[in-house]
């Protein structure tokens, strides 16, 4: 009996602290973090990232900077360089090397040596059918050879801030030295959205290439990205574009854009089996749209200011004029989906006057963006024009001109004094003349008066 009582008592002592610990209420921050942890998707992709394409903010990542084999999502960089360096109406002629250097059985649209299509048609062949020989031809069109184009691709990736990327071909066919990362592919995809031509093409699921100089039949191109296909089990309402990829060593890779309201996201997933690349991408988008929103927190037009530009010479300060300062552009921020935008406020900090010289693009002041009392961003105010200091030659000319003005002013003063003196003298003489004349008249009148008597 005593042993049973001790066991019950010991159990009670152990349990009480547990109850008291759970009775402690969570702070609002802890509650939010806990809620977000519950909502974070579980994905099977070996590496992945979800990025806000407007702000560049990373909303989710998993092994995002690990070296991965991209397969055909490589072609997004091929399309980017083609649009940056080509003309959609230009004609592309397929070389023997472009057509016959691809692996047997890999994706193609049966282009022939010597066949010609436009760059626009070629890009649809790349985006919809992942045609490897077309990617080769585009590379040759841009840089003369696939190897030169691959170097161009790698250099462009570095310029975009990519940290784990090396391209050796234009189509993504496997090579141990051809690799990238989820983070780097998100940067490349984000840059591609700056191309208006791509924005017009990205959502296409069907395209026709009419007969060419070598092919009498029309080529009918159907898109492979199932999140864009309304008849697919994996169709996603908010998906707007992207690129599929597959090689044995990489399994399925996928880049997808999706937009809901003003929020546009890109999801990148690597090394997925079966249809998991579509399932994972949708899960990432659902998480992103549920928890975040892209908000324009300030507009360039609304926060354009004027600052006086001055310079000091020989202890004398002069005004050289006014310059306009403004943010680089409209500024967007990724905020929590439930953020109270009524608490959004902007505080400005810039001088009323600034010393020359001023260079266009120079930071003059800043804007602090707050949500409630929390600072969420600091935006630079930049000079919109250049104001130089006065050159020695100009300064000498100005000093000479000033001296001449002073001398002219002194001369004018003396002239005015002289004129006033002349006028005063003339008036004095006139007055004196009238006084003398009056005295003579008075004397004449007195003489006449005395003569009567």
C-alpha positions as a Markdown table, in Angstrom:
| # | Residue | x | y | z |
|---|---|---|---|---|
| 1 | Unk | 0.0 | 0.0 | 0.0 |
| 2 | Unk | 2.8 | 2.4 | 0.9 |
| 3 | Unk | 4.6 | 1.5 | -2.3 |
| 4 | Unk | 1.6 | 2.3 | -4.4 |
| 5 | Unk | 1.2 | 5.6 | -2.6 |
| 6 | Unk | 4.8 | 6.6 | -3.3 |
| 7 | Unk | 4.4 | 5.7 | -6.9 |
| 8 | Unk | 1.3 | 7.9 | -7.2 |
| 9 | Unk | 3.0 | 10.8 | -5.3 |
| 10 | Unk | 6.1 | 10.6 | -7.5 |
| 11 | Unk | 4.0 | 10.6 | -10.7 |
| 12 | Unk | 2.2 | 13.7 | -9.4 |
| 13 | Unk | 5.4 | 15.5 | -8.7 |
| 14 | Unk | 6.7 | 14.8 | -12.2 |
| 15 | Unk | 3.5 | 15.8 | -13.9 |
| 16 | Unk | 2.9 | 19.1 | -12.1 |
| 17 | Unk | 5.9 | 21.0 | -13.6 |
| 18 | Unk | 4.7 | 19.8 | -17.1 |
| 19 | Unk | 1.3 | 21.3 | -16.6 |
| 20 | Unk | 2.7 | 24.6 | -15.3 |
| 21 | Unk | 5.1 | 24.8 | -18.3 |
| 22 | Unk | 2.2 | 24.4 | -20.8 |
| 23 | Unk | 0.1 | 26.9 | -18.8 |
| 24 | Unk | 2.6 | 29.7 | -19.7 |
| 25 | Unk | 0.9 | 31.7 | -22.5 |
| 26 | Unk | 2.8 | 32.2 | -25.8 |
| 27 | Unk | 3.8 | 35.7 | -26.8 |
| 28 | Unk | 2.3 | 37.0 | -30.0 |
| 29 | Unk | 5.7 | 36.5 | -31.8 |
| 30 | Unk | 6.0 | 33.0 | -30.5 |
| 31 | Unk | 2.5 | 32.2 | -31.6 |
| 32 | Unk | 3.1 | 33.5 | -35.0 |
| 33 | Unk | 6.4 | 31.6 | -35.4 |
| 34 | Unk | 4.6 | 28.4 | -34.2 |
| 35 | Unk | 1.8 | 29.0 | -36.7 |
| 36 | Unk | 4.3 | 29.5 | -39.6 |
| 37 | Unk | 6.2 | 26.4 | -38.6 |
| 38 | Unk | 3.0 | 24.4 | -38.9 |
| 39 | Unk | 2.3 | 25.9 | -42.4 |
| 40 | Unk | 5.8 | 25.3 | -43.8 |
| 41 | Unk | 5.4 | 22.6 | -46.5 |
| 42 | Unk | 7.1 | 19.3 | -46.4 |
| 43 | Unk | 8.6 | 18.7 | -49.8 |
| 44 | Unk | 10.5 | 15.8 | -51.3 |
| 45 | Unk | 12.8 | 17.8 | -53.6 |
| 46 | Unk | 16.4 | 17.5 | -52.8 |
| 47 | Unk | 16.9 | 21.3 | -53.2 |
| 48 | Unk | 14.3 | 24.0 | -53.5 |
| 49 | Unk | 13.6 | 27.7 | -53.2 |
| 50 | Unk | 10.6 | 30.1 | -53.2 |
| 51 | Unk | 11.4 | 33.7 | -54.0 |
| 52 | Unk | 9.4 | 36.9 | -54.4 |
| 53 | Unk | 10.4 | 38.0 | -57.9 |
| 54 | Unk | 9.6 | 41.7 | -57.2 |
| 55 | Unk | 11.7 | 42.1 | -54.0 |
| 56 | Unk | 14.1 | 39.1 | -54.2 |
| 57 | Unk | 13.1 | 38.0 | -50.7 |
| 58 | Unk | 13.5 | 34.3 | -50.1 |
| 59 | Unk | 10.3 | 32.9 | -48.5 |
| 60 | Unk | 11.4 | 29.2 | -48.4 |
| 61 | Unk | 14.7 | 27.4 | -49.1 |
| 62 | Unk | 16.0 | 23.9 | -48.8 |
| 63 | Unk | 19.6 | 23.2 | -49.7 |
| 64 | Unk | 19.2 | 26.2 | -51.9 |
| 65 | Unk | 22.9 | 26.8 | -52.6 |
| 66 | Unk | 23.9 | 23.1 | -53.1 |
| 67 | Unk | 25.4 | 22.3 | -56.4 |
| 68 | Unk | 22.8 | 20.5 | -58.6 |
| 69 | Unk | 22.4 | 19.4 | -62.2 |
| 70 | Unk | 19.8 | 21.6 | -63.8 |
| 71 | Unk | 18.9 | 19.6 | -67.0 |
| 72 | Unk | 16.7 | 21.6 | -69.3 |
| 73 | Unk | 15.9 | 24.5 | -66.9 |
| 74 | Unk | 19.3 | 25.6 | -68.2 |
| 75 | Unk | 17.4 | 26.8 | -71.2 |
| 76 | Unk | 16.0 | 29.8 | -69.2 |
| 77 | Unk | 19.4 | 31.3 | -69.4 |
| 78 | Unk | 19.6 | 30.5 | -73.1 |
| 79 | Unk | 16.3 | 32.4 | -73.6 |
| 80 | Unk | 17.5 | 35.3 | -71.5 |
| 81 | Unk | 20.7 | 35.8 | -73.5 |
| 82 | Unk | 18.8 | 35.4 | -76.8 |
| 83 | Unk | 16.3 | 38.1 | -75.8 |
| 84 | Unk | 19.1 | 40.4 | -74.5 |
| 85 | Unk | 21.3 | 40.1 | -77.6 |
| 86 | Unk | 19.0 | 39.2 | -80.5 |
| 87 | Unk | 16.0 | 40.3 | -82.5 |
| 88 | Unk | 12.9 | 38.2 | -82.6 |
| 89 | Unk | 12.5 | 38.7 | -86.4 |
| 90 | Unk | 16.1 | 37.5 | -87.2 |
| 91 | Unk | 16.6 | 34.3 | -89.1 |
| 92 | Unk | 18.4 | 31.4 | -87.6 |
| 93 | Unk | 20.1 | 28.9 | -89.9 |
| 94 | Unk | 20.8 | 25.4 | -88.4 |
| 95 | Unk | 24.3 | 24.2 | -88.7 |
| 96 | Unk | 25.4 | 20.5 | -88.9 |
| 97 | Unk | 26.9 | 20.8 | -85.4 |
| 98 | Unk | 23.7 | 22.2 | -83.9 |
| 99 | Unk | 21.6 | 19.4 | -85.3 |
| 100 | Unk | 23.8 | 16.4 | -84.9 |
| 101 | Unk | 25.6 | 17.1 | -81.6 |
| 102 | Unk | 22.7 | 16.3 | -79.4 |
| 103 | Unk | 22.3 | 12.9 | -77.7 |
| 104 | Unk | 20.1 | 10.4 | -79.6 |
| 105 | Unk | 16.6 | 10.2 | -78.1 |
| 106 | Unk | 16.9 | 13.6 | -76.4 |
| 107 | Unk | 14.3 | 16.3 | -76.9 |
| 108 | Unk | 14.1 | 17.9 | -80.3 |
| 109 | Unk | 11.7 | 19.2 | -83.0 |
| 110 | Unk | 13.4 | 17.5 | -85.9 |
| 111 | Unk | 15.2 | 20.5 | -87.3 |
| 112 | Unk | 17.4 | 19.8 | -90.3 |
| 113 | Unk | 20.8 | 21.1 | -91.3 |
| 114 | Unk | 20.4 | 24.3 | -93.3 |
| 115 | Unk | 16.8 | 24.8 | -92.1 |
| 116 | Unk | 15.8 | 28.4 | -91.2 |
| 117 | Unk | 13.3 | 29.8 | -88.7 |
| 118 | Unk | 13.0 | 33.1 | -86.8 |
| 119 | Unk | 14.5 | 33.6 | -83.4 |
| 120 | Unk | 10.9 | 34.0 | -82.0 |
| 121 | Unk | 9.9 | 30.6 | -83.4 |
| 122 | Unk | 13.1 | 29.1 | -82.0 |
| 123 | Unk | 12.4 | 30.4 | -78.5 |
| 124 | Unk | 8.9 | 28.8 | -78.6 |
| 125 | Unk | 10.6 | 25.5 | -79.7 |
| 126 | Unk | 12.9 | 25.8 | -76.6 |
| 127 | Unk | 10.2 | 26.8 | -74.1 |
| 128 | Unk | 7.4 | 24.4 | -75.2 |
| 129 | Unk | 9.3 | 21.4 | -76.5 |
| 130 | Unk | 12.7 | 21.8 | -74.8 |
| 131 | Unk | 14.3 | 21.3 | -78.2 |
| 132 | Unk | 18.0 | 20.7 | -77.7 |
| 133 | Unk | 19.1 | 21.3 | -81.3 |
| 134 | Unk | 17.2 | 24.6 | -81.2 |
| 135 | Unk | 19.1 | 25.7 | -78.1 |
| 136 | Unk | 22.4 | 24.9 | -79.9 |
| 137 | Unk | 21.3 | 27.0 | -82.9 |
| 138 | Unk | 20.4 | 29.9 | -80.7 |
| 139 | Unk | 23.7 | 29.7 | -79.0 |
| 140 | Unk | 25.5 | 29.9 | -82.4 |
| 141 | Unk | 23.3 | 32.8 | -83.4 |
| 142 | Unk | 24.2 | 34.8 | -80.3 |
| 143 | Unk | 27.9 | 34.0 | -79.9 |
| 144 | Unk | 29.1 | 32.0 | -82.9 |
| 145 | Unk | 29.5 | 28.7 | -81.1 |
| 146 | Unk | 28.0 | 26.7 | -78.2 |
| 147 | Unk | 31.3 | 26.9 | -76.2 |
| 148 | Unk | 31.5 | 30.7 | -76.5 |
| 149 | Unk | 27.8 | 30.9 | -75.6 |
| 150 | Unk | 28.3 | 28.7 | -72.5 |
| 151 | Unk | 31.1 | 31.1 | -71.3 |
| 152 | Unk | 28.6 | 34.0 | -71.9 |
| 153 | Unk | 26.0 | 32.1 | -69.8 |
| 154 | Unk | 28.4 | 31.6 | -66.9 |
| 155 | Unk | 29.6 | 35.2 | -67.0 |
| 156 | Unk | 26.0 | 36.4 | -67.1 |
| 157 | Unk | 25.2 | 34.2 | -64.1 |
| 158 | Unk | 28.1 | 35.8 | -62.1 |
| 159 | Unk | 26.8 | 39.3 | -63.0 |
| 160 | Unk | 23.4 | 38.3 | -61.6 |
| 161 | Unk | 25.0 | 37.3 | -58.3 |
| 162 | Unk | 24.9 | 33.5 | -58.9 |
| 163 | Unk | 27.4 | 31.7 | -56.6 |
| 164 | Unk | 27.3 | 28.1 | -57.7 |
| 165 | Unk | 26.9 | 28.1 | -61.4 |
| 166 | Unk | 28.9 | 26.8 | -64.3 |
| 167 | Unk | 27.4 | 26.2 | -67.8 |
| 168 | Unk | 29.1 | 24.2 | -70.5 |
| 169 | Unk | 26.2 | 23.9 | -73.0 |
| 170 | Unk | 23.1 | 25.7 | -73.9 |
| 171 | Unk | 20.6 | 22.9 | -73.5 |
| 172 | Unk | 21.3 | 21.3 | -70.1 |
| 173 | Unk | 22.3 | 17.8 | -71.4 |
| 174 | Unk | 24.3 | 16.2 | -68.7 |
| 175 | Unk | 27.9 | 17.1 | -68.0 |
| 176 | Unk | 29.6 | 16.9 | -64.6 |
| 177 | Unk | 30.9 | 20.4 | -65.1 |
| 178 | Unk | 27.4 | 21.8 | -65.9 |
| 179 | Unk | 25.7 | 22.7 | -62.7 |
| 180 | Unk | 23.9 | 25.4 | -60.7 |
| 181 | Unk | 21.8 | 25.8 | -57.6 |
| 182 | Unk | 18.2 | 26.5 | -56.7 |
| 183 | Unk | 19.2 | 30.0 | -55.5 |
| 184 | Unk | 21.1 | 30.8 | -58.7 |
| 185 | Unk | 18.2 | 29.5 | -60.9 |
| 186 | Unk | 15.8 | 31.8 | -59.0 |
| 187 | Unk | 18.0 | 34.8 | -59.8 |
| 188 | Unk | 18.2 | 33.8 | -63.5 |
| 189 | Unk | 14.4 | 33.4 | -63.6 |
| 190 | Unk | 13.9 | 36.7 | -61.8 |
| 191 | Unk | 16.0 | 38.5 | -64.4 |
| 192 | Unk | 14.1 | 36.9 | -67.3 |
| 193 | Unk | 10.9 | 38.6 | -66.1 |
| 194 | Unk | 12.5 | 41.9 | -67.1 |
| 195 | Unk | 12.1 | 40.9 | -70.8 |
| 196 | Unk | 8.8 | 42.1 | -72.2 |
| 197 | Unk | 9.0 | 39.6 | -75.0 |
| 198 | Unk | 9.3 | 36.8 | -72.5 |
| 199 | Unk | 6.3 | 38.1 | -70.5 |
| 200 | Unk | 4.3 | 37.8 | -73.8 |
| 201 | Unk | 5.5 | 34.3 | -74.4 |
| 202 | Unk | 5.8 | 32.7 | -71.0 |
| 203 | Unk | 2.2 | 31.5 | -70.5 |
| 204 | Unk | 1.9 | 29.9 | -74.0 |
| 205 | Unk | 1.0 | 26.2 | -74.0 |
| 206 | Unk | 0.7 | 25.9 | -77.8 |
| 207 | Unk | 2.5 | 27.3 | -80.9 |
| 208 | Unk | 2.8 | 26.5 | -84.6 |
| 209 | Unk | 5.9 | 26.8 | -86.7 |
| 210 | Unk | 4.8 | 27.1 | -90.3 |
| 211 | Unk | 6.5 | 25.3 | -93.2 |
| 212 | Unk | 10.1 | 26.3 | -93.7 |
| 213 | Unk | 12.7 | 26.0 | -96.5 |
| 214 | Unk | 13.3 | 22.4 | -95.5 |
| 215 | Unk | 10.0 | 21.3 | -94.0 |
| 216 | Unk | 6.7 | 21.3 | -95.9 |
| 217 | Unk | 4.6 | 20.5 | -92.8 |
| 218 | Unk | 3.6 | 22.8 | -89.9 |
| 219 | Unk | 5.2 | 21.9 | -86.6 |
| 220 | Unk | 2.6 | 21.8 | -83.8 |
| 221 | Unk | 4.2 | 22.5 | -80.4 |
| 222 | Unk | 2.4 | 21.6 | -77.2 |
| 223 | Unk | 3.8 | 22.8 | -73.9 |
| 224 | Unk | 5.3 | 20.3 | -71.4 |
| 225 | Unk | 4.8 | 22.2 | -68.1 |
| 226 | Unk | 1.7 | 20.6 | -66.6 |
| 227 | Unk | 0.9 | 23.4 | -64.2 |
| 228 | Unk | 0.1 | 25.5 | -67.2 |
| 229 | Unk | -2.1 | 22.9 | -68.9 |
| 230 | Unk | -5.7 | 23.3 | -68.0 |
| 231 | Unk | -6.4 | 19.6 | -68.9 |
| 232 | Unk | -3.7 | 18.3 | -66.5 |
| 233 | Unk | -4.2 | 16.9 | -63.0 |
| 234 | Unk | -1.4 | 19.3 | -62.0 |
| 235 | Unk | -2.8 | 22.5 | -63.4 |
| 236 | Unk | -2.4 | 25.4 | -61.1 |
| 237 | Unk | -4.6 | 28.5 | -61.5 |
| 238 | Unk | -1.9 | 31.0 | -60.6 |
| 239 | Unk | 0.9 | 29.5 | -62.6 |
| 240 | Unk | 2.1 | 31.9 | -65.4 |
| 241 | Unk | 5.1 | 30.2 | -66.9 |
| 242 | Unk | 8.3 | 28.2 | -66.3 |
| 243 | Unk | 10.5 | 25.4 | -67.6 |
| 244 | Unk | 10.7 | 21.7 | -67.1 |
| 245 | Unk | 13.9 | 19.6 | -67.1 |
| 246 | Unk | 14.9 | 16.0 | -66.9 |
| 247 | Unk | 18.0 | 13.9 | -67.3 |
| 248 | Unk | 18.7 | 10.6 | -65.6 |
| 249 | Unk | 21.4 | 12.1 | -63.3 |
| 250 | Unk | 19.2 | 15.1 | -62.3 |
| 251 | Unk | 15.8 | 13.5 | -62.3 |
| 252 | Unk | 13.0 | 16.1 | -62.7 |
| 253 | Unk | 13.9 | 19.7 | -62.2 |
| 254 | Unk | 11.4 | 22.6 | -62.5 |
| 255 | Unk | 11.1 | 26.3 | -62.5 |
| 256 | Unk | 7.7 | 27.8 | -62.2 |
| 257 | Unk | 6.3 | 31.4 | -62.0 |
| 258 | Unk | 3.0 | 32.1 | -60.3 |
| 259 | Unk | 1.1 | 35.3 | -59.6 |
| 260 | Unk | -1.8 | 36.1 | -57.3 |
| 261 | Unk | -2.9 | 39.7 | -57.0 |
| 262 | Unk | 0.3 | 41.8 | -56.9 |
| 263 | Unk | 2.4 | 39.0 | -55.5 |
| 264 | Unk | 4.6 | 37.1 | -58.1 |
| 265 | Unk | 6.7 | 34.2 | -56.9 |
| 266 | Unk | 9.1 | 31.8 | -58.5 |
| 267 | Unk | 9.6 | 28.2 | -57.3 |
| 268 | Unk | 12.6 | 26.1 | -58.2 |
| 269 | Unk | 12.8 | 22.4 | -57.3 |
| 270 | Unk | 15.6 | 19.9 | -58.0 |
| 271 | Unk | 15.8 | 16.1 | -58.2 |
| 272 | Unk | 12.2 | 15.1 | -57.9 |
| 273 | Unk | 10.8 | 11.6 | -58.8 |
| 274 | Unk | 7.6 | 11.1 | -60.7 |
| 275 | Unk | 5.2 | 14.1 | -60.6 |
| 276 | Unk | 6.6 | 15.3 | -57.3 |
| 277 | Unk | 8.1 | 18.4 | -58.9 |
| 278 | Unk | 4.6 | 19.7 | -59.6 |
| 279 | Unk | 3.3 | 18.7 | -56.2 |
| 280 | Unk | 6.2 | 20.3 | -54.4 |
| 281 | Unk | 5.9 | 23.5 | -56.5 |
| 282 | Unk | 2.2 | 23.9 | -55.8 |
| 283 | Unk | 2.8 | 23.4 | -52.0 |
| 284 | Unk | 5.5 | 26.1 | -52.1 |
| 285 | Unk | 3.2 | 28.5 | -53.8 |
| 286 | Unk | 0.3 | 27.8 | -51.5 |
| 287 | Unk | 2.6 | 28.5 | -48.5 |
| 288 | Unk | 3.9 | 31.7 | -50.1 |
| 289 | Unk | 0.5 | 33.1 | -51.0 |
| 290 | Unk | -1.0 | 32.2 | -47.7 |
| 291 | Unk | 1.7 | 33.8 | -45.6 |
| 292 | Unk | 3.1 | 36.7 | -47.6 |
| 293 | Unk | 2.1 | 39.7 | -49.8 |
| 294 | Unk | 4.1 | 42.0 | -52.1 |
| 295 | Unk | 3.3 | 45.6 | -51.2 |
| 296 | Unk | 4.4 | 48.9 | -52.9 |
| 297 | Unk | 5.4 | 50.8 | -49.8 |
| 298 | Unk | 6.5 | 54.0 | -51.6 |
| 299 | Unk | 6.4 | 55.5 | -55.1 |
| 300 | Unk | 9.2 | 57.4 | -56.7 |
| 301 | Unk | 6.8 | 60.2 | -57.7 |
| 302 | Unk | 5.4 | 60.8 | -54.2 |
| 303 | Unk | 8.8 | 61.0 | -52.6 |
| 304 | Unk | 10.7 | 63.3 | -55.1 |
| 305 | Unk | 12.3 | 66.2 | -53.2 |
| 306 | Unk | 14.4 | 69.3 | -54.1 |
| 307 | Unk | 17.7 | 70.2 | -52.5 |
| 308 | Unk | 19.7 | 73.5 | -52.9 |
| 309 | Unk | 23.3 | 73.1 | -54.2 |
| 310 | Unk | 25.8 | 75.6 | -52.8 |
| 311 | Unk | 29.5 | 76.3 | -52.9 |
| 312 | Unk | 31.8 | 78.4 | -50.7 |
| 313 | Unk | 34.7 | 80.5 | -52.1 |
| 314 | Unk | 36.7 | 83.1 | -50.2 |
| 315 | Unk | 34.2 | 82.8 | -47.3 |
| 316 | Unk | 31.4 | 83.6 | -49.6 |
| 317 | Unk | 28.6 | 81.1 | -50.2 |
| 318 | Unk | 26.7 | 81.1 | -53.5 |
| 319 | Unk | 23.8 | 79.0 | -54.9 |
| 320 | Unk | 24.5 | 76.9 | -58.0 |
| 321 | Unk | 20.9 | 75.9 | -58.3 |
| 322 | Unk | 18.5 | 73.1 | -57.2 |
| 323 | Unk | 18.7 | 69.4 | -57.8 |
| 324 | Unk | 15.9 | 66.8 | -57.6 |
| 325 | Unk | 16.5 | 63.8 | -55.3 |
| 326 | Unk | 14.3 | 60.7 | -55.5 |
| 327 | Unk | 14.3 | 56.9 | -54.8 |
| 328 | Unk | 15.7 | 54.7 | -57.6 |
| 329 | Unk | 12.2 | 53.7 | -58.4 |
| 330 | Unk | 9.0 | 52.5 | -56.8 |
| 331 | Unk | 9.9 | 50.4 | -53.8 |
| 332 | Unk | 8.2 | 47.1 | -52.9 |
| 333 | Unk | 8.5 | 45.0 | -49.8 |
| 334 | Unk | 7.4 | 41.5 | -48.9 |
| 335 | Unk | 5.2 | 41.6 | -45.9 |
| 336 | Unk | 3.3 | 39.1 | -43.9 |
| 337 | Unk | -0.1 | 38.4 | -45.4 |
| 338 | Unk | -1.9 | 39.8 | -42.3 |
| 339 | Unk | 0.3 | 42.9 | -41.9 |
| 340 | Unk | -1.7 | 46.0 | -40.9 |
| 341 | Unk | -0.9 | 48.3 | -43.8 |
| 342 | Unk | -2.6 | 51.3 | -42.0 |
| 343 | Unk | 0.4 | 51.4 | -39.7 |
| 344 | Unk | 2.8 | 51.9 | -42.7 |
| 345 | Unk | 4.7 | 55.2 | -42.5 |
| 346 | Unk | 7.6 | 56.8 | -44.3 |
| 347 | Unk | 10.2 | 59.0 | -42.5 |
| 348 | Unk | 12.5 | 61.2 | -44.7 |
| 349 | Unk | 16.0 | 62.4 | -43.8 |
| 350 | Unk | 17.8 | 64.7 | -46.2 |
| 351 | Unk | 19.6 | 68.1 | -46.1 |
| 352 | Unk | 18.0 | 71.3 | -47.3 |
| 353 | Unk | 21.4 | 72.3 | -48.8 |
| 354 | Unk | 24.4 | 70.4 | -50.1 |
| 355 | Unk | 27.8 | 71.4 | -51.2 |
| 356 | Unk | 28.9 | 70.9 | -54.8 |
| 357 | Unk | 30.0 | 68.9 | -56.6 |
| 358 | Unk | 27.0 | 66.5 | -56.8 |
| 359 | Unk | 27.1 | 63.5 | -59.1 |
| 360 | Unk | 24.0 | 61.9 | -60.6 |
| 361 | Unk | 23.1 | 58.8 | -58.6 |
| 362 | Unk | 24.8 | 60.1 | -55.5 |
| 363 | Unk | 23.1 | 59.3 | -52.3 |
| 364 | Unk | 21.8 | 62.5 | -50.7 |
| 365 | Unk | 19.4 | 61.3 | -48.1 |
| 366 | Unk | 17.2 | 58.3 | -47.2 |
| 367 | Unk | 13.7 | 57.2 | -46.5 |
| 368 | Unk | 12.9 | 54.9 | -43.6 |
| 369 | Unk | 9.9 | 52.6 | -44.1 |
| 370 | Unk | 8.2 | 51.5 | -40.9 |
| 371 | Unk | 5.4 | 49.1 | -40.2 |
| 372 | Unk | 4.2 | 50.3 | -36.8 |
| 373 | Unk | 7.4 | 50.9 | -34.9 |
| 374 | Unk | 9.4 | 48.3 | -36.8 |
| 375 | Unk | 11.8 | 49.4 | -39.5 |
| 376 | Unk | 11.2 | 47.2 | -42.6 |
| 377 | Unk | 13.4 | 49.0 | -45.1 |
| 378 | Unk | 15.7 | 52.0 | -45.7 |
| 379 | Unk | 15.6 | 53.5 | -49.2 |
| 380 | Unk | 18.3 | 55.8 | -50.5 |
| 381 | Unk | 17.4 | 59.2 | -52.1 |
| 382 | Unk | 19.6 | 59.7 | -55.2 |
| 383 | Unk | 20.5 | 62.8 | -57.1 |
| 384 | Unk | 18.8 | 62.9 | -60.4 |
| 385 | Unk | 21.4 | 65.2 | -62.1 |
| 386 | Unk | 25.0 | 66.4 | -61.8 |
| 387 | Unk | 26.1 | 69.8 | -60.5 |
| 388 | Unk | 29.8 | 70.6 | -60.9 |
| 389 | Unk | 31.8 | 73.1 | -58.9 |
| 390 | Unk | 32.7 | 76.3 | -60.6 |
| 391 | Unk | 35.9 | 75.9 | -62.7 |
| 392 | Unk | 38.9 | 78.2 | -62.2 |
| 393 | Unk | 38.4 | 79.7 | -65.7 |
| 394 | Unk | 34.7 | 80.3 | -65.0 |
| 395 | Unk | 35.5 | 81.7 | -61.6 |
| 396 | Unk | 38.1 | 84.2 | -63.1 |
| 397 | Unk | 35.5 | 85.2 | -65.7 |
| 398 | Unk | 32.9 | 85.7 | -63.0 |
| 399 | Unk | 35.3 | 87.7 | -60.9 |
| 400 | Unk | 36.2 | 89.9 | -63.9 |
| 401 | Unk | 32.5 | 90.3 | -64.7 |
| 402 | Unk | 31.8 | 91.2 | -61.1 |
| 403 | Unk | 34.6 | 93.8 | -61.1 |
| 404 | Unk | 33.2 | 95.3 | -64.3 |
| 405 | Unk | 29.8 | 95.4 | -62.8 |
| 406 | Unk | 31.1 | 97.1 | -59.7 |
| 407 | Unk | 33.1 | 99.7 | -61.7 |
| 408 | Unk | 30.0 | 100.3 | -63.8 |
| 409 | Unk | 27.9 | 100.7 | -60.7 |
| 410 | Unk | 30.6 | 103.1 | -59.2 |
| 411 | Unk | 30.7 | 105.0 | -62.5 |
| 412 | Unk | 26.9 | 105.2 | -62.5 |
| 413 | Unk | 26.9 | 106.5 | -58.9 |
| 414 | Unk | 29.5 | 109.2 | -59.8 |
| 415 | Unk | 27.5 | 110.1 | -62.9 |
| 416 | Unk | 24.4 | 110.4 | -60.9 |
| 417 | Unk | 26.2 | 112.6 | -58.3 |
| 418 | Unk | 27.6 | 114.8 | -61.1 |
| 419 | Unk | 24.2 | 115.1 | -62.7 |
| 420 | Unk | 22.7 | 115.9 | -59.3 |
| 421 | Unk | 25.4 | 118.5 | -58.8 |
| 422 | Unk | 24.7 | 120.1 | -62.2 |
| 423 | Unk | 21.0 | 120.1 | -61.6 |
| 424 | Unk | 21.5 | 121.5 | -58.1 |
| 425 | Unk | 23.8 | 124.2 | -59.5 |
| 426 | Unk | 21.4 | 125.0 | -62.2 |
| 427 | Unk | 18.6 | 125.2 | -59.8 |
| 428 | Unk | 20.7 | 127.4 | -57.5 |
| 429 | Unk | 21.6 | 129.7 | -60.3 |
| 430 | Unk | 18.0 | 129.9 | -61.5 |
| 431 | Unk | 16.8 | 130.7 | -58.0 |
| 432 | Unk | 19.5 | 133.3 | -57.6 |
| 433 | Unk | 18.6 | 134.8 | -61.0 |
| 434 | Unk | 15.0 | 135.1 | -59.9 |
| 435 | Unk | 15.9 | 136.6 | -56.6 |
| 436 | Unk | 18.2 | 139.2 | -58.2 |
| 437 | Unk | 15.5 | 140.0 | -60.7 |
| 438 | Unk | 13.0 | 140.4 | -57.9 |
| 439 | Unk | 15.3 | 142.7 | -56.0 |
| 440 | Unk | 15.8 | 144.8 | -59.0 |
| 441 | Unk | 12.1 | 145.1 | -59.5 |
| 442 | Unk | 11.6 | 146.1 | -55.9 |
| 443 | Unk | 14.3 | 148.7 | -56.1 |
| 444 | Unk | 12.7 | 150.1 | -59.3 |
| 445 | Unk | 9.4 | 150.3 | -57.6 |
| 446 | Unk | 10.9 | 152.2 | -54.6 |
| 447 | Unk | 12.6 | 154.7 | -56.8 |
| 448 | Unk | 9.4 | 155.5 | -58.7 |
| 449 | Unk | 7.6 | 155.9 | -55.4 |
| 450 | Unk | 10.2 | 158.4 | -54.0 |
| 451 | Unk | 10.3 | 160.3 | -57.3 |
| 452 | Unk | 6.5 | 161.2 | -56.9 |
| 453 | Unk | 7.2 | 162.9 | -53.6 |
